[in-house]
């Protein structure tokens, strides 16, 4: 079940980028809002950076197995 959900997630993420090419960019305030699928790319990059940061911080905060003994 989890493997199927992971595959579905990957397919939906991969489909979100080309879907941005067909959406009309209305009311673009900043220059980067005119770039198709920039929100999907920015969100994916931000998620990857957050996951990487938590893994790095977790490696520093781990305690030894017999720490409280």
C-alpha positions in Angstrom: 0.0 0.0 0.0 2.8 2.5 0.9 4.7 1.6 -2.3 1.6 2.4 -4.4 1.1 5.7 -2.5 4.7 6.7 -3.1 4.4 5.9 -6.8 1.2 7.9 -7.0 2.9 10.8 -5.3 5.8 10.8 -7.7 3.5 10.7 -10.7 1.4 13.6 -9.4 4.6 15.6 -8.7 5.9 14.9 -12.2 2.6 15.9 -13.8 2.4 19.2 -11.8 5.3 20.7 -13.7 3.9 20.3 -17.3 0.5 21.3 -16.0 1.9 24.7 -15.2 2.6 25.2 -18.8 -1.1 25.3 -19.7 -2.2 27.7 -16.9 -2.5 31.3 -17.9 -0.3 33.5 -15.7 -2.6 36.3 -14.7 -1.8 39.1 -12.3 1.9 38.4 -12.2 3.3 40.9 -9.8 6.9 39.8 -9.8 9.0 38.7 -12.7 9.3 35.1 -11.5 5.5 34.7 -11.4 5.6 34.8 -15.2 7.7 31.7 -15.4 5.6 28.6 -15.9 5.7 26.0 -13.1 8.0 28.1 -10.9 5.8 27.5 -7.9 6.0 23.7 -8.2 9.8 23.9 -8.7 10.2 26.3 -5.7 8.0 24.1 -3.5 9.9 20.9 -4.4 13.3 22.6 -3.8 12.1 24.0 -0.4 10.8 20.6 0.7 14.1 19.0 -0.2 16.0 21.7 1.7 13.8 21.2 4.8 14.3 17.5 4.7 18.0 17.9 4.3 18.2 20.4 7.2 16.3 18.1 9.5 18.6 15.2 8.7 21.6 17.3 9.4 20.2 18.6 12.7 19.1 15.1 13.7 22.6 13.8 13.3 23.9 16.4 15.7 21.2 15.9 18.3 21.3 12.1 18.6 22.4 10.8 21.9 24.4 7.7 22.6 22.6 4.5 23.4 23.7 4.4 27.0 23.4 8.2 27.6 20.9 8.0 30.5 22.4 4.9 32.2 
